[in-house]
Amino acid sequence: MDALPLSLADVSVEIAGATLVRALRLDVRRGEVVGLLGPNGSGKSTALRCVYRALKPTSGAVLLDGEDLAGRGLRETATRIAALTQDNRAELDFTVEEVVALGRAPHQGGNLRLSARERELCREALRRMDVTHLAKRSVLTLSGGERQRVLVARALVQEPAVLVLDEPTNHLDVRHQVELLRFLRDCGLTVLVALHDLNLAAAVCHRIALLKEGALVACGKPAEVLAPDMVRVVFGVEVTPVVHPETGVPQLLYDVPVDGTATAEGNTS
Ligand SMILES: Nc1ncnc2c1ncn2[C@@H]1O[C@H](COP(=O)(O)OP(=O)(O)OP(=O)(O)O)[C@@H](O)[C@H]1O
């Protein structure tokens, strides 16, 4: 049987006496999109940092194709896993096309000389992320959303088997959010993605893993995991589940009480 492309095997992270991630066990199957959801501070970024090796688990292991990542070289890991992180600031005055080309670095030696195929790969990634028109611009001049799309393009030219993304829709307008998540669903890569938008997660993720205080409290299909009782316990909000009339995807309506005193009357003056 094929080894799983990505497994978190009882990963725990302790920092300064606090347990940020508790014995997290999570498998991501080939071609699957798994969403990592949970409230602020629940350990999503910390868990993802262990996967892209910015952090070493205190105990447990991250397995790539069944092998402990800790035994692999960092460059070799980068040929297999690409990450879009929260702390990814491209401070240098590179152009967009230069930053995207850097995605090929793990595959090359010291000098970055792109072959015709690699140049085409970069062009295609720029196109897919809708940033071709920015190719010659300095990344320092980009808006937050443009920069985010450039960094996804760079991750794509890495040609990874596994994509790890920490809140990739941050800064993106709604069209680019939908396009990016559709792309993640259709790209065929194995994807682990931290998201805040429960409805977008339900629409694109094959499975959702829900974290609370560093521990996995549920993992499964969106409709099972995002049940109102679970959402109340984990996020402390009341929701009404509905089914999208066109796509059949489960979605949540947030039950925000309407304040009877702030009626439309007050707005008509
Ligand atoms: N280096 C550190 N030292 C101490 N505490 C840390 C450290 N890194 C993270 N934490 C704490 O660990 C907890 C989990 O943080 P993490 O960034 O993983 O949460 P998150 O689920 O990604 O949150 P958010 O949704 O706000 O991005 C938080 O309470 C955070 O303050």
The ligand as an SDF file (V2000), in Angstrom:
LIG
                    3D

 31 33  0  0  0  0  0  0  0  0999 V2000
    6.9740   31.1660   20.4280 N   0  0  0  0  0  0  0  0  0  0  0  0
    5.9100   31.1850   21.2110 C   0  0  0  0  0  0  0  0  0  0  0  0
    6.0320   31.3650   22.5570 N   0  0  0  0  0  0  0  0  0  0  0  0
    4.9570   31.3670   23.3590 C   0  0  0  0  0  0  0  0  0  0  0  0
    3.6920   31.1950   22.9210 N   0  0  0  0  0  0  0  0  0  0  0  0
    3.5130   31.0140   21.6010 C   0  0  0  0  0  0  0  0  0  0  0  0
    4.5990   30.9970   20.6780 C   0  0  0  0  0  0  0  0  0  0  0  0
    4.1000   30.7960   19.4370 N   0  0  0  0  0  0  0  0  0  0  0  0
    2.7670   30.7080   19.5980 C   0  0  0  0  0  0  0  0  0  0  0  0
    2.4150   30.8480   20.8820 N   0  0  0  0  0  0  0  0  0  0  0  0
    1.0490   30.7930   21.4330 C   0  0  0  0  0  0  0  0  0  0  0  0
    0.5230   29.5270   21.0810 O   0  0  0  0  0  0  0  0  0  0  0  0
   -0.8770   29.6140   20.8130 C   0  0  0  0  0  0  0  0  0  0  0  0
   -1.1560   29.0390   19.4400 C   0  0  0  0  0  0  0  0  0  0  0  0
   -0.6650   29.9510   18.4670 O   0  0  0  0  0  0  0  0  0  0  0  0
   -0.9090   29.7130   16.9180 P   0  0  0  0  0  0  0  0  0  0  0  0
   -0.2640   30.8580   16.2110 O   0  0  0  0  0  0  0  0  0  0  0  0
   -0.4610   28.3500   16.5670 O   0  0  0  0  0  0  0  0  0  0  0  0
   -2.4990   29.7970   16.8450 O   0  0  0  0  0  0  0  0  0  0  0  0
   -3.4510   29.8880   15.5690 P   0  0  0  0  0  0  0  0  0  0  0  0
   -4.5040   28.8320   15.7600 O   0  0  0  0  0  0  0  0  0  0  0  0
   -2.6680   29.8320   14.3160 O   0  0  0  0  0  0  0  0  0  0  0  0
   -4.0920   31.3190   15.7980 O   0  0  0  0  0  0  0  0  0  0  0  0
   -4.6500   32.4540   14.7790 P   0  0  0  0  0  0  0  0  0  0  0  0
   -5.9880   31.9500   14.2880 O   0  0  0  0  0  0  0  0  0  0  0  0
   -4.8170   33.6340   15.6780 O   0  0  0  0  0  0  0  0  0  0  0  0
   -3.6590   32.6670   13.6820 O   0  0  0  0  0  0  0  0  0  0  0  0
   -1.2350   31.0910   20.9530 C   0  0  0  0  0  0  0  0  0  0  0  0
   -1.7760   31.2880   22.2400 O   0  0  0  0  0  0  0  0  0  0  0  0
    0.1070   31.8040   20.8280 C   0  0  0  0  0  0  0  0  0  0  0  0
    0.1170   33.0120   21.5540 O   0  0  0  0  0  0  0  0  0  0  0  0
  1  2  1  0
  2  3  1  0
  2  7  2  0
  3  4  2  0
  4  5  1  0
  5  6  2  0
  6  7  1  0
  6 10  1  0
  7  8  1  0
  8  9  2  0
  9 10  1  0
 10 11  1  0
 11 12  1  0
 11 30  1  0
 12 13  1  0
 13 14  1  0
 13 28  1  0
 14 15  1  0
 15 16  1  0
 16 17  2  0
 16 18  1  0
 16 19  1  0
 19 20  1  0
 20 21  2  0
 20 22  1  0
 20 23  1  0
 23 24  1  0
 24 25  2  0
 24 26  1  0
 24 27  1  0
 28 29  1  0
 28 30  1  0
 30 31  1  0
M  END
$$$$
